[in-house]
Amino acid sequence: MRPVKDILVHLFIMTFPPHIYQIFMLTRFYKREKNETDF
């Protein structure tokens, strides 16, 4: 149940070098952790 925008962003990120993709995943994981702590 992913939004279409999330899939497009995923495909867009995959076109970049791997290190940028890793940074994207790390920032996403950090945001998720931060949201859980805020909750």
C-alpha positions as CSV (number, residue, x, y, z in Angstrom):
1,M,0.0,0.0,0.0
2,R,2.6,2.5,-1.1
3,P,1.6,5.9,-2.5
4,V,2.5,6.4,-6.1
5,K,4.8,9.3,-5.2
6,D,6.8,7.1,-2.9
7,I,7.4,4.6,-5.7
8,L,8.4,7.3,-8.1
9,V,10.8,8.7,-5.6
10,H,12.2,5.2,-5.0
11,L,12.8,4.8,-8.8
12,F,14.2,8.2,-9.0
13,I,16.7,7.6,-6.2
14,M,17.7,4.3,-7.7
15,T,19.1,6.2,-10.7
16,F,21.6,7.9,-8.4
17,P,24.9,6.3,-7.1
18,P,24.4,3.9,-4.3
19,H,25.9,6.1,-1.6
20,I,23.1,8.7,-2.2
21,Y,20.5,5.9,-1.9
22,Q,22.1,4.8,1.4
23,I,21.9,8.4,2.7
24,F,18.3,8.5,1.7
25,M,17.5,5.3,3.6
26,L,19.4,6.5,6.7
27,T,17.5,9.8,6.8
28,R,14.2,7.9,6.3
29,F,15.1,5.6,9.2
30,Y,16.1,8.5,11.4
31,K,12.8,10.3,10.7
32,R,10.9,7.1,11.5
33,E,12.8,6.8,14.8
34,K,12.3,10.4,15.6
35,N,8.5,10.2,15.0
36,E,8.3,7.2,17.3
37,T,10.1,9.0,20.1
38,D,7.9,12.1,19.6
39,F,4.8,9.9,19.8
